[in-house]
Amino acid sequence: MSNHPPNAQEAELLALRAQLAECQAEREQLRTALQCTRDALRTEQEQAIQLLMNLPAAICYFHGPELVIGFANARYVDLSGNRDLIGKPVLEALPELEAQGFAALLQQVYRTGEPYIGVAAPGQTILEEGVDPADRWYDVVYQPVRDTRGQVDGVLAQVTDVTERVLGRLRLDQLSSERAALQEELILTQQAALRELATPLVPVADGVIAMPLVGTIDTERAGHILEALLEGVSEQRAHVALLDVTGVRTMDEQVATALLRTARAAQLLGAEVVLTGLGPGVAQALVSLGVDFGGITTLRSLQAGIHHALRRRTNRRKPQTS
């Protein structure tokens, strides 16, 4: 080995070799770092894909103008009847989406870049090949996916099957409607029962009926009295109807006129109406009101009215002598 110092050319060569070694070492470091970055990205991608695959919501990615399916997680494949979806345009892979309007919505999101959100959207799904589509309901989110230039190059679909929730709500609505109908029926039944209590009709004897009235009689109740009494006269073929007002404390002109109209109507059916139990207060009110009960038999008590009706009944049965 020479002991003389290197000349300028040799020194430059040594410097270049040192720089080359440094560059090679730096390149190896960069290569290692790049590989680590790629491995990390691959791991993150695999984790993201695994996460998407295991999400309870159905996830599908459509890319390009034809909306080719590039990714579909297990739930989406399951909702699609386990069909082969990857690499196929939406109308080829899922032709039923066209008639249901979902394909048009996907195309709209791709074209406009505006997301679409549908809540409890009705649809039909082919759960098994060769089986008719099943009615289902879905919460749907179609989100545009953009490239590095900001241009839409795909649509990410998130679909959640909410059929059980919708059916539960429909069942609840049905039960609520049934409950409301039952409540209405109960109210009508109670009203009918109250009308019967307000207008009790009692058969006294063959051809004799009595209606004892208690409490206040307003215009509405007076109408029920007319209806019930005429119905009783017709059904019982009564020739005497006792209308007892012992329990009635007050009576205005409208009510008195309604009772008088009831008596006249019963007479048209061939029955005599006997008004019993007129108390002093009611009698004075009728006199002051100037209500004419002419032609209507009035007796002090229901007992007197029953005796009167039974006498009339006996007289009707006596054979006439020539």
C-alpha positions, 0 to 999 in steps of 0.5 A: 500500500502506498504511503503517499497522500492521495491526489485530488482525483483519488480524494474526489473518488473517495468522496463520491464512494462515501456519498454513494454508500450514504445514498444507498443506506438512505434508500434502504431506510426509505425502502424499509419505511415505505414497506412499513407504511404499505404494511400499515396501510394494508393492515388498516385497510384489512381492519377497515374491511373487516369492520365493514364486513361485520357491521350490523348494517348492510354496506355496499360500494358502487363505483363508476357511471354504471354503479358497478359493485366493488364491495359488499359486506356480509350483511348486504350479501345476506339481504340480497339473497347471497347472490354473486354481486362483486364486479357487476353493475347494479341493474345486473346484480340487483335488477329488482332495485329498478322497479322499486326506485332504488336504482334511480336514487343511486344514479341521482346521488352519483349524478348530483353528488347530493346524499339521499336518506330514506327512513323506513323505505318500503321495498322487496327483497329476494331472500332466496333464489326461486322464491317470491320477493318478501316485503321489507322496510329499510333505513337507507343512506346513499352517500357520494364518494369523491376522488382526489379531484373532488369528482364523484366516482362512486356511491356508498350505500348503508342499508338497515333492515327495520322490518321488525320495527315497522311491523311492530309499529303497525301492530301497535297502531292496529291495537290502538285502533282496536282499542279505540273501537272497543272504547267507542263500543263500550261508550255506546253500550254505556249510553244505551244502558243509561238510556234504558235506565233513564227510560225504564219500561215495565210490563204491568199486565197483559196490555199494560206498561209503565214507565216510572221517571226519576230526576230531571228531564231535559230535551234529549231525555224527553226524546228518548222517552218518546222513542222508548214508550212508542217502541214499548207500546208497539212491541207489547201491544199495550192499550194503556201506558202509564207515564209516572212522573212521581220522581220528577221535581221540575218540568219546563215548557219544552219537556211538558210539550214533549211529554204531551207529544209522546202521549198524542203519538201513543194514542195514534198507536191505539194506546191510552197514556195515563200521566201519574204522580203529578206533584204540586210543584210540577202541577203548578208549573204546568198550569203557569206554563199553560200546557194543555193536557186535555184528553190525557188522563192524569192521576195522583199516584202510580198505584191509582194508575195501575188500578185504572189500567186494570179496570180498563183491561177488565172492561175490555174483556167483558162480553158486550150484551145486546 
